[in-house]
Amino acid sequence: MSTTRTTAWSDAHATAWGAAGPLAPALTAIRCAAGQILAAPIVAATPAPAFDAAAMDGYAVSGPPPWRVAGQVRAGGPQFARLFPGSAVEIATGARVPAGCEGVVPYEDCRRVGDTVAGALAGAHIRRAGEDAARGDVLVPSGRPVTAAAAGLAAQTGVERVWVHPRPVVDVLVTGDEVVLRGVPGPGQVRDAFEPLLAAVVARAGGELGAYRSVRDDPAALGAALSTSAADVVVVTGSSSAGAADHLRAVLDARASTWHVDGVACRPGHPQALASTPDGRWVAGLPGNPYAGLVAALTLLEPLLSTLAGRPRRPLPSAPVHGTASVHAARSRIVPVATTGDGVRIVPGARSASLRAAATADALAVLDGGWTTGAAAPLLMLP
């Protein structure tokens, strides 16, 4: 049976980064891989350019001027085999230059009379085959994200599929008999705030939001929902504390789950949890109060998802934080902050159940027990 063993905030955050490893690589179409982390390098299948091509609209020429125009070459059209000294072909940017071509004279640098063209050849204006990449070149190393430019370069060099770490799928189970997922809440009900909040956090971490559903405040119902989820990570909101309606600990213990974090020494967001099940899935427990849940999502869920998605851990930014906050020697205080003309300042009015202050913030600052106004603190940037 688990017992709450409160973890310092910094240790909980580090544990979430280090508890898992990247998901097994999957071969993915390059058009679907944007934003995912490469599990293997992108290697050019063809050279780029694939052939010597005109870099300007004009005339491909051979020998000294004047040149007799022997034909016309368009990109993707019929090819002209060879130029001999004193000859030229009119050519479009991107078209293959004939053998024997010494360079391309742009239209603006030449004059044509009938089938004769004259001008000065100042630079080749030819994109040489393989000058950007040769076949077999490593274009992007593993561990890098597939950016728009990387995807375009891969396609340009004949790469159609790449090995990436898949986006971890996240199912969300919303507990609380008083919570409604849609519409205007009735008497005694509250409207769920987590769906759009978690969608933003999951997307930034490289994950994919899967099923999102309500679960009754009943251990059997929660256990059944956990058992039927096939997601990589299951987020449970509102059942991570120790109240009569909080069943997450008992349900996970009944499944012989491993606890990595069971309570964090911070305010708000103390009753948050991270566990793994024997079948290899992850469960993140978030407090039911929206601001506390946001704190927990950035503390545990985002680092876990980032690791599963293959993303490297980077140090949190920090900045001097100005304002007023109540700090405690034994726990961290997590406050919303906004960047203003005179630095980073605490947004007043933050409460565990309210997102009002956080909605006008740029980040959450983690204040330790020794913080005083103007002292530096790590920042959790808001998605």
N, C-alpha and C positions, 0 to 999 in steps of 0.2 A: 504494500500500500504506500502510495507516495505521501510525503510530508512536505509542506511548503518550506523551502530553503531559499530564502531571499538572496538574490545575486546582485552585486553592485552593477550599476547601469553599464559602465564601460566593459565589465566582464561579460554581461549578457549580450551586448552588442558584438563583442569579439567572438563569443560562442556561436552566435547566429551565423557569422561569416565562416567559421571553421568547422561547423558540425557536419556539413554535407560536402559532396564533391559534385563536379559537373555531371549532368545527365549524359548517358551514352550517346556518341555521335550518330547523326542521321544524315543520309545523303539527300540533299534538298535542291530543288530547282532554283537556279540563281535568281529568278524573278520573285521567289518567295522567301529569300534568305536575308533580305535587308534587315539590319539591326541585330542579327544573330552573330554569335561568336564562332569564328572558324576553329574547327577541331583539327584541321589539316590545312596546309598552305594551298593557295590558289596557284596553279601551275599552268602556264600558257600552253594551249594545245596547238595553236598556230602562231606564226610570227605576226607582229603588228608594226607597220602595215604588212599585209600579206604579199605585196608586190611594190615595185617602184611606181609611185603615183605623183601626178602633177599637184603641186601645192598652190597653183594660181591658175586662173583662166587666162589663156593666151595661146602661144605657139611653141610646140616642142620642136627644137631645131638641132641641126647637126652641121658642123663646120662654120666658116665665117659667113657673114651676110653678103649680099642679099640671099634669101632662101625662096625656093619655089615651093608653094603650098601644094602638097600631094594628097591631102585628104582631111578628114575631120574625125576626132575621137571623142566620144562622150563616155561619162562614167557608166559602167554597166553595159555599154554598147559594143559593137564589133571592134576588134582590136586591129591595130596597124602593126605589122610584123617588125619592120626595120626602117630606120632612116639612114640615108647615105649623105655624105657631105654636100652641102648646098641645098638640102631639102628640109621641109618642115611640115608639120600637121597642126591644124587648129585643135586645141585640146581644152577640156573642161577640168576644173578642180576635182581631184579624186580619181580621174581616169588613169589607166595604166599607160606609162610612157613607153614608146617603142624602143626596141634595141637600137643602139647607136645614138640615142638622144644625149646631147651634151647639157641641156638645160631647157627651161621654159622661160620665154620672154613674155611678160604680162602685156595685155592689150595696151595699157597706158604707156608702155615703153617702146612701142613699135608703130609702124605705119604700113598699110597694105595698099597696093595698087594692083588690081586684077588678081593674078595668081602668084604675085611676088610680094614678099614682106621683108622689111628691113628694120633694123633696130640694134640696140646694144644689149648683149647678154651680160647682165650684172648679177651674178649669183645663180645657182642651179634651179632653185625653186622646185626641188624634187624631194618628196618624202621617200627615203630609201627603205626597202624591205627590211623589216626586223629592227629598225632604228629605235623603236619604242620597246619592243620585247622580241626576243628570239624564242622559238619553240623550246619548251622545257624550262624557261626562266620562272623563278619564284616571283610572282607578282605581289602577293600579300601573304605575310607569314601567319601561321596559326596563332590563335590568341587574340587576333584583331577582329573588330566588328566588320561585318559586311556593310560598307557604306554605299551610297549611291554611286560614287566614283568607282569603288572596287567592283561593284556589280556590273557597271558599264564596261570596265576594262576586261573583266572576265568574259563577258559576252563578245567583246571585240576580238579576243584571242581564242574563240571557239570553245570556251568552257560553258557547259550547260547546267552542270550540277556541282555542288560543293558539299564538303563534309562540315556540318555545323553542330553545335550543341542545341538541342531543341528548346523551344520555349516551354518552361514548366507550366503545366496546367493547374489552375487553382480553383477548387470548388469552395463555396462559402455556405456555411450553415448558420442561419440567424436564429438564435434561441431567444426566448422571452415571449410568453403568451400575450403580452400586451403590445408587441411590435407588429405593425402592418407594413407590407412591402410596397403597396401601391395606394394611391388615392389619399383622401383627407381622413386622418384618424378620427374615430368616434370617441365618445366618452370613455375615459380610462385607457385609451390607446395612445401609442406614440408611433410616429412615422420613422421607418428605417432610414438612416443617413449613411450607411456603410457602402451601399452598392456603388455610387459614383466615386466615393472616396477611395475604396479599394481598387476600383477600375484604374484610377490614375496611378496609384502606387504600384500595382501589378504590372501595368504597361511600362512604367519607367524602369522597373527591375528586369525587364525582358521576359515577363511571363504572359500568360494568356488566361483571362477570366473564363471559367467554365460554368458549371451549374451554380445557380444562386437561389437558395430556397429557405423557407422558414421551417423550423423544427420545434415541436412542442417541448415544454419544460418537463421532460420525462426521460429517464435514463435509457429505457428500452428504445424510445424513438430516436434518441441521439445515437445510441449504439448501432441501430439499424442504418441510419443515415451515413455514419462513418464506414460501415461495412460495405455499403453499396456504391460508394464513391470510388472511381478508378483514377482520380486525379493524383498528380505528384504531391500536391500539398492541399490539405483541407484546413480552411480557416473556420474557427468556431467563435462567434461573437456572443458575449453576454453570459458565458457559463464557466468562466475561468476563476471566479472568486470562491468563497467558502460558504455561501448562503445555502438555504434550503433548496433553491431552484438551480443551483450550480452543480452540474453532474459530470463535467468534463473529466475531472481527476479520477473519479470512480470508474467511469467508462474506459478510460485509457489504462488504468491499473488492471482492470479485468482482462485486458488484451495483452498484458505483459509488455506494455510499452516502455521505452527508455526515455527518462526525463532529462532534458538538457538544460532547460531553464524552467523554474517553477516559482515565479514571483521575482520582481525586480525592485530594487531599492530606489524607487523614484516616485515623484508625485507630479502630475497624475500618472496613472498607468501601472500601479503596483501589481494588480492581479493579472499579469500576462504570463504566457507559458509557451514552451516549445518542446515537443516530444516527437519521437519516431516510433513507428509501429513495427512489429516483427516482419511484416510483409514489405517493408522498405518505403513506406509512405511517411510523410511529415504532417504534423498537426500543430497549428499555431492557434493559441487561445488568446483572444483579445477582449479587454473589458467592454462591457456593453455601453458605457457612456461614450459619446462620439469623440470628444477631444482626447480622452484617455485611450480610446481605441486607435486614434491617429498616432499618438505617441508610440503605442505598442507596434503598430504596423511599420513605422520607420525604425524602431529599435530592433525588432526580431524578423518580421516578415520580409522586408525589402532586402536585408543582407542575405537571408536564406535563399530567396529567389535569385538574387544576383549570382550567388555561388552555383546554384543548379544550372543557371543559364551560361555558365562558363566565364562570367565577368570577373576581372581581377579586383581585389580589394584595394581601394585607394584611401589615403588619410582623409578624415573629415576636415573641411575648412574650419577655420576659427577666426574670431574677430573680437575686439574689445566690445563688451555689451554694456550699455548704459541704461539706467532706470532703477526701478524699485521692485524687489522680489523677496519673498520670505524663503530663506535657505535653512537647511538643517544639516548638522554634521554627519548624520548617518545615512542620508539619502540625497539623491540629485533632484533638483527642481527643473522641470522642463517648461520653458516659457516661449510663447510666440514672440518673434522679433521682426522688425521691419528696417530696411535700409533707408536712411534719410540723408539729407544734406550734411548732417554733422555726425554720421556714423550709424552704427547698429543700435537700435533702441527697443526696449521691451514694449510690446503692445499691452496696455493694461486691460484688466477685466477677464482674464482667462479663467475658465471654470471647467471642471471635468466633464460636465454634461453639455457644454456649449461650444460650438465652433465659431462663434461670432468674432472673437479676437483673432483666432487663427486664420480666418477668411481674409483678413487684411494684412497678413504677415507674409514675409518672404522665406522664413525659416523658423525652426524651433531651436532654441539655445539650451544647452545642457549645463546647468549651473551646479557646481559642487558646493560643499559646505563652507568652503573658504572664499566663495565669490563675494566681491564687493563691486559696486558700480564702477565701470571702466576696466574691469579685469577681463582678460580674454577667456572665451568659452568655445567649445566645439559647437558646430552648427549642423543641424539636419535640414537640408534644403527641402522645401515643399515642392511636390510635383505640380 
